[in-house]
Amino acid sequence: MDEKDCVRALREGNLSALEALMDRYSAYVYTVAASILRSSMTEEDIEEVVSDVFFALWKHRKALRAPDRVKSWLGRTARNMAVNKLRQKRPVLELEDDLLSPEEETMDDHLSRQERQHRVEQALREMESRDREIFLRHYYCCQSVREIAPAVGLSVSAVKTRLFRGRSKLREWLLKGGWTDETDL
């Protein structure tokens, strides 16, 4: 059965078509997920993402419109699910909470800290997706530049450059918005 026939049969609810697509593309989906997760997740986590991708394919089978693009759909879905899994794992860094005892922090300080955190998150959402992924991997998941480079398909120097540019853009965005001044940076 060729790919177009598989997708047509899949849209009609044929489980053997799903199995055929899994046989054809499971290694590809695994490679996409592993390239993102290998350095920070277990083999079981990667396999879980692969299973979730094919479950999503089954769940959204009726929405597939271009039978010849199923491979790219699977790749995009695998990448998105892997990045989401990585985000769920990221450590929460609340250094200020460790430095201030609750009785020393005023309500204004607390609200100011929350607003600053919200602004940083907003600035991160405005970054290009690849730069955001690099930034989050480095600063939130504590991955080294050498771990990030092969996971995102860039050289070590390219990752360093993107981190530098990301920090510069973040600084500019916060300064321009009046959320901080040069002495805070």
C-alpha positions in Angstrom: 0.0 0.0 0.0 1.5 3.4 -1.0 1.5 6.4 1.3 -1.5 8.1 -0.3 -3.6 4.9 0.0 -2.5 4.5 3.6 -3.6 8.0 4.5 -6.9 7.6 2.7 -7.5 4.3 4.6 -6.4 6.0 7.9 -8.9 8.8 7.4 -11.6 6.1 7.1 -10.5 4.5 10.4 -8.5 1.6 9.1 -6.1 0.5 11.9 -3.9 -1.5 9.5 -3.2 1.8 7.7 -2.0 3.3 11.0 0.2 0.2 11.6 1.7 0.6 8.1 2.5 4.2 8.7 4.0 3.3 12.0 6.2 0.7 10.4 7.3 3.2 7.7 7.9 6.2 9.9 8.5 5.1 13.5 12.3 5.3 13.1 12.0 8.8 11.6 9.8 10.0 14.4 12.1 8.4 17.0 15.1 10.2 15.4 13.3 13.6 15.6 12.3 13.1 19.2 15.7 11.7 20.3 17.6 14.6 18.7 15.8 16.9 21.1 15.5 14.7 24.2 18.5 12.4 24.2 20.7 14.5 26.4 18.1 15.1 29.1 15.5 12.4 29.0 15.4 8.6 29.2 14.8 6.1 26.4 11.3 5.5 27.8 10.6 9.3 27.6 11.6 9.3 23.9 9.5 6.2 23.2 6.6 7.8 25.0 6.8 10.8 22.6 6.9 8.5 19.6 3.7 6.7 20.9 2.1 10.1 21.5 2.8 11.2 18.0 1.2 8.2 16.4 -1.8 8.5 18.8 -2.1 12.1 17.7 -2.0 10.9 14.1 -4.9 8.5 14.8 -6.8 11.2 16.7 -6.4 13.8 14.0 -6.7 11.4 11.0 -9.7 13.1 9.6 -8.0 16.5 9.5 -5.2 15.2 7.2 -5.7 16.9 3.9 -2.4 16.3 2.0 -1.6 12.6 1.9 1.9 13.3 0.5 2.8 15.4 3.5 2.2 12.9 6.3 6.0 12.6 6.9 6.4 16.3 7.5 3.3 16.3 9.7 4.8 13.5 11.8 8.2 15.3 12.0 6.6 18.6 13.1 4.4 16.9 15.7 7.3 14.9 17.0 9.4 18.0 17.4 6.6 20.0 19.1 5.8 17.1 21.5 9.5 16.6 22.4 10.0 20.3 23.1 6.8 20.3 25.2 8.1 17.3 27.2 11.4 19.1 27.7 9.6 22.2 28.9 7.6 20.1 31.4 10.9 18.8 32.8 12.7 22.2 33.1 13.7 23.1 36.6 12.0 26.0 38.2 14.6 28.5 39.3 13.2 30.8 42.0 16.5 32.1 43.4 14.9 35.2 44.9 12.7 33.0 47.1 15.8 31.4 48.5 17.4 34.7 49.2 14.4 36.4 50.8 12.5 35.1 53.8 8.7 35.7 53.5 8.7 38.3 56.3 11.4 40.4 54.5 9.6 40.6 51.2 6.9 43.2 51.0 3.8 42.9 48.8 5.3 45.5 46.4 8.5 43.5 46.1 6.5 40.3 45.4 4.3 42.0 42.8 7.4 43.6 41.2 9.2 40.2 41.0 6.1 38.6 39.4 5.7 41.4 36.9 9.4 41.1 36.0 9.1 37.4 35.5 6.0 37.8 33.4 7.8 40.3 31.1 10.8 38.0 30.7 8.4 35.2 29.7 6.6 37.5 27.3 10.0 38.5 25.7 10.9 34.8 25.3 7.6 34.1 23.5 8.5 36.8 21.0 11.8 35.1 20.1 12.2 33.0 17.0 11.3 29.4 18.0 14.8 28.0 17.4 16.4 30.9 19.5 13.8 30.4 22.2 14.5 26.6 22.3 18.3 27.3 22.7 17.6 30.0 25.4 15.3 27.7 27.3 17.6 24.7 27.1 20.6 26.7 28.3 19.0 28.9 31.0 16.1 26.8 32.2 17.2 23.2 31.6 20.8 24.0 32.4 22.2 22.3 29.3 25.6 23.2 28.1 26.3 24.7 24.7 27.9 21.4 23.7 24.8 19.5 24.5 22.5 22.0 22.8 24.4 22.2 19.5 23.8 18.7 18.2 20.2 18.7 19.5 19.3 21.7 17.4 21.5 20.9 14.5 23.9 23.9 14.9 27.6 24.3 15.6 28.8 25.2 19.1 29.8 28.7 17.9 26.4 29.2 16.3 24.7 28.3 19.5 26.9 30.7 21.5 26.1 33.5 18.9 22.4 32.9 19.2 22.6 32.9 23.0 24.5 36.2 22.9 22.0 37.7 20.5 19.1 36.4 22.6 20.5 38.1 25.7 21.0 41.3 23.8 17.5 41.3 22.5 16.1 40.5 25.9 18.0 43.3 27.5 16.9 45.7 24.7 13.2 44.6 25.1 13.3 45.1 28.9 15.0 48.5 28.7 12.7 49.7 25.9 9.7 48.6 27.9 10.9 50.4 31.0 10.9 47.1 33.0 14.5 47.6 34.1 17.4 49.9 33.9 21.1 49.4 33.0 22.0 49.0 36.7 19.8 45.9 37.0 21.4 44.2 34.0 
